[in-house]
Amino acid sequence: MRTALLLFAFGLLLRILFWVATPDRGAAWSFAFQGDAPVWQDLAQKLATGRPDELLALPLRPPGMLWLVAALWDGTGSGIVVRLCFAVLGALVAPLVFGLLRPHLPAPIATGSALLCAASSNLIVLGSGPHVELPYLVLVLASFHDQERLRAGRGLWTSARWGALHALATLLRAEHVLTFGLLWLLVLWQRKARRWPIP
């Protein structure tokens, strides 16, 4: 737990330092990676002001990211809250990776891999603004923790949390339904293999 907290703090520190060191610190996202951030800003602003938009009426994108951005920001102003929240989400990646690797690898290797995730320039830039890939990555990594528990045959609460994490991930990326189906089949296969081991 201590290592995971230190990894989180290190990752958050790097992201905040990147944020304040760049000239775009007042913007809602870093100019290093724009992605769909302007789209989310525009939609959040229209949702906050009640202005109609075909992108709000038509199901062209899963609604999860719009709901998340709209809950944090109305699309006007500096967007500091949005950047801070996404910096925190980005800092969660390293401890989640550490937690997945530690049961299978020695501590130095798991820690080193997680440190690489914390200091990855691509992940730092991804966490510099409202980019759907980041909350999706955090949800998938969190669901992998429950995947291990389900394989071991843990209870109803684990199954419910695992399902909820995948449902939230599907609200961010519609194609995650296919990933969920494959992971569900994998759990069934692993539990069956555990019940009837090959001699």
C-alpha positions in Angstrom: 0.0 0.0 0.0 2.8 2.4 0.8 4.5 1.7 -2.5 1.2 2.4 -4.4 0.7 5.7 -2.5 4.3 6.8 -3.3 3.7 5.9 -7.0 0.5 7.9 -7.0 2.2 10.9 -5.4 5.2 10.7 -7.8 2.8 10.5 -10.8 0.7 13.4 -9.6 3.8 15.5 -8.9 5.1 14.9 -12.5 1.7 15.8 -14.0 1.4 19.0 -12.0 4.9 20.0 -12.8 4.2 19.5 -16.5 1.0 21.5 -16.2 2.6 24.5 -14.5 5.8 24.4 -16.6 4.0 24.9 -20.0 2.7 28.2 -21.3 -0.8 26.7 -21.8 -1.3 26.3 -18.0 -4.5 28.4 -18.1 -6.1 26.3 -20.8 -8.3 23.2 -20.1 -5.9 20.9 -22.0 -2.3 20.9 -23.1 -1.5 22.1 -26.6 0.8 19.0 -26.8 -2.3 16.9 -27.3 -5.6 18.4 -28.3 -7.5 15.2 -29.3 -11.3 15.6 -28.8 -10.9 18.1 -25.9 -12.4 21.0 -27.9 -15.4 18.8 -28.8 -16.0 17.9 -25.1 -15.6 21.6 -24.2 -18.1 22.7 -26.8 -20.6 20.0 -25.8 -20.3 20.7 -22.1 -20.9 24.4 -22.8 -24.0 23.7 -24.9 -25.3 21.3 -22.3 -24.7 23.9 -19.5 -26.5 26.6 -21.4 -29.2 24.4 -22.9 -28.4 25.2 -26.5 -29.5 22.4 -28.8 -26.8 20.5 -30.8 -27.1 17.4 -33.1 -24.2 15.8 -31.3 -26.3 15.9 -28.0 -29.4 14.5 -29.8 -27.7 11.8 -31.9 -25.9 8.8 -30.3 -22.7 9.4 -32.2 -20.5 9.1 -29.1 -21.1 7.2 -25.9 -22.4 9.7 -23.3 -20.0 8.9 -20.4 -17.3 11.4 -21.3 -19.7 14.2 -21.9 -21.4 13.5 -18.5 -18.0 13.5 -16.8 -16.8 16.7 -18.4 -20.1 18.5 -17.9 -20.1 17.5 -14.2 -16.7 19.1 -13.8 -16.9 22.1 -16.1 -19.4 24.2 -18.0 -17.0 24.7 -20.9 -16.2 28.3 -20.0 -13.5 29.7 -17.9 -10.1 28.2 -17.2 -11.0 24.5 -16.8 -8.6 24.1 -13.8 -10.9 21.6 -12.1 -11.0 19.5 -15.3 -7.2 19.5 -15.6 -6.7 18.7 -12.0 -9.2 15.8 -12.1 -7.5 14.3 -15.2 -4.1 14.7 -13.6 -5.3 12.7 -10.6 -6.8 10.0 -13.0 -3.4 9.9 -14.8 -1.6 9.5 -11.5 -3.8 6.4 -10.7 -2.4 4.4 -13.6 1.0 3.6 -11.9 -0.4 2.2 -8.7 -3.0 0.2 -10.6 -0.3 -1.3 -12.8 1.8 -2.0 -9.7 -1.1 -3.8 -8.0 -1.6 -6.0 -11.1 2.1 -6.9 -11.4 3.1 -7.3 -7.8 1.5 -10.7 -7.2 3.2 -12.2 -10.2 6.6 -10.4 -10.2 9.3 -9.5 -7.7 8.8 -6.1 -6.1 11.7 -4.3 -7.9 10.3 -5.3 -11.3 6.7 -4.4 -10.5 7.9 -1.1 -9.0 10.1 -0.3 -12.0 7.3 -1.0 -14.4 4.9 1.2 -12.5 7.5 4.0 -12.3 7.8 3.9 -16.1 4.0 4.3 -16.3 4.1 7.2 -13.9 6.9 9.0 -15.9 5.7 8.1 -19.4 5.5 11.2 -21.4 2.6 9.9 -23.4 0.6 9.2 -20.3 1.5 12.6 -18.8 0.3 14.3 -22.0 -2.8 12.2 -22.1 -3.6 13.2 -18.5 -3.2 16.9 -19.4 -6.8 17.5 -20.3 -10.2 15.9 -21.0 -9.3 12.9 -23.1 -11.6 9.9 -23.0 -8.8 7.4 -23.2 -7.6 8.2 -19.7 -10.7 7.4 -17.6 -11.2 4.4 -19.9 -7.7 3.1 -19.1 -8.2 3.6 -15.4 -11.5 1.7 -15.5 -10.0 -1.2 -17.5 -7.0 -1.5 -15.2 -9.3 -1.4 -12.1 -11.5 -4.2 -13.6 -8.4 -6.3 -14.1 -7.9 -6.4 -10.3 -11.4 -7.9 -10.0 -10.7 -10.3 -12.9 -8.0 -11.9 -10.8 -10.4 -12.2 -7.8 -13.1 -13.7 -10.0 -10.7 -16.3 -11.4 -10.1 -17.3 -7.8 -13.9 -17.7 -7.3 -14.5 -14.7 -5.0 -18.0 -13.6 -4.1 -21.0 -11.6 -5.3 -19.6 -8.1 -4.4 -16.6 -8.7 -6.6 -18.8 -9.8 -9.5 -21.0 -6.7 -9.1 -18.1 -4.3 -8.9 -16.4 -6.0 -12.0 -19.7 -5.6 -13.9 -20.1 -2.0 -12.8 -16.6 -1.1 -13.9 -17.2 -2.7 -17.3 -20.5 -0.9 -17.6 -18.8 2.5 -16.9 -16.1 1.6 -19.5 -18.8 0.9 -22.1 -20.3 4.4 -21.4 -16.9 5.8 -22.5 -16.1 3.4 -25.4 -19.0 1.5 -27.0 -16.6 -1.1 -28.4 -15.8 -2.1 -24.9 -18.8 -4.5 -25.1 -16.6 -6.8 -27.2 -13.8 -6.6 -24.7 -16.2 -7.3 -21.8 -17.5 -10.4 -23.7 -14.0 -11.8 -24.2 -13.0 -11.1 -20.6 -16.2 -12.8 -19.4 -15.5 -15.9 -21.5 -12.0 -15.9 -20.1 -13.3 -15.9 -16.5 -15.6 -18.8 -17.3 -12.8 -20.7 -18.9 -10.4 -20.0 -16.0 -13.0 -21.1 -13.4 -13.8 -24.2 -15.3 -10.1 -25.1 -15.6 -9.6 -24.5 -11.9 -12.5 -26.9 -11.1 -11.2 -29.6 -13.5 -7.4 -29.3 -13.7 -5.6 -31.1 -16.5 -3.8 -34.1 -15.1 
